[in-house]
Amino acid sequence: MLSNLVRNDKGFTLVELIMVIVIIGILAAVAVPKFVNLTGAANEAKCAANRGAINSAVAMTYAAMVANDPNQAEWLSTAAVGDLDDSMFATGSIPGCPLTGTYSLSSGQVDCSQHGM
């Protein structure tokens, strides 16, 4: 009689397993679209950081040039990204767009062919 009262049930029922699978499926359906767009946002943020670094290098180069020779004030209107010194950047080279974009310099501001200004 005592053996009938003490049952030794182990494991999960089929209904419990199906409910867990359904919940995981719902969570995945909600989370996956949010993570898909993170790559594009990361590339845009990296491009913006690179443009900021190049803008800073342009400003430092321009300030040094004008301080040494005030007649160099027009340098900014004709400067190109390739005119910068690679040693001004932490990586030792002028950074590039994380995608296939190219940087151009226009009136002291860096533009990216992929991400704009």
N, C-alpha and C positions, 0 to 999 in steps of 0.2 A: 504494500500500500504506500509506503514511504517512497518507493522508487517511482511511482506514478506522479507524485507531487513535484519531485525534483526532475526537471527536464534539462537535458544538456543540449540546447539549441546553440549552434555556432554558425557564423556566416551571415550573409545578407540575403534577403529575398529578392526575387527578380524585379519586383515593383520598386524596391529601394534603389537598386542599381540603375534602372531606367530613369528614375527621378534625378539621380545624380548626373547622369549623362545629359539629360535635358537641361539642367541648370548650367552645366559647363558649356553646353552649346549656346545658350542664351548669352552667357558672359562673353564667349568668344565672338559672337555676332556683334556685340556692342563694342568690344575693345579693339578688334582688328582694324576697322576703318580709322580709328583715331591714330593708330601707330603707322598706318600706311602713309599719311601726310607728313610725318615727322622728317623724312628724308629730304623732301623739298624745302621744308622750313630750315633745316640744318644747313643745306647748301646756300640758301639765301643769306642766312646769318653769317656764314663763313665768308661769303663774297662781300658783305657789308663790312666785316671786320678787316678784310684785306684792303678794301678801298679806303677805309679809315687810316690804316697804316701807311698806305701810299700817299694819302693827303697830308699826313703828318710829315712824311719825308720830303714832300714837295715844299711844304711851308718852311721846314728847317733849312733846306737847300737854298730856297729863295732868300730867306733872312740872312744866311751866311754870305751869299753872293752880293746882296745889296749893302751889307755892312762893310764888305771889303772894297766894293766899287759901286757907288751910287748910279753909275751909268748902266748897270746891268738890270735896271728896273723892268725892262721889256722882256727879260728872259721868260717870265711867267706866261706870256702870250704865245711863245713859240716852243715851249718846253714839251718834251714827250716823256712817257713813262720810262723808256730806255735810257734817258739822260740821268737817272738817279743812280747813286752809288749803292751797290749791293750790300756793303757793310752796314748800312743804316737799318737793316732788317735783322731780326733775331735769327731767322733761318739762314742768313748769309746770301740770300738771293731775293729778288723782287717777287712777292707772292703773286700767284695767278688765280683765276676763277676756278672754283672746284668743279664746275662743269666745263664746257668747251668755249666759254666766253673769253673775250680779249678785253683788256683795259686800254682806254685811251684817255688822254689828258686834254681838257678843254678849259682854258681860262683858270687854271689852278684847281679844277675839280676833276676827279676820276670818274669815268663812266664805264660801265660794263655792257658789252654787247648782248649779254643774256639777261641781266637783272636790272639794267638801267642805272640810274644815279643813286 
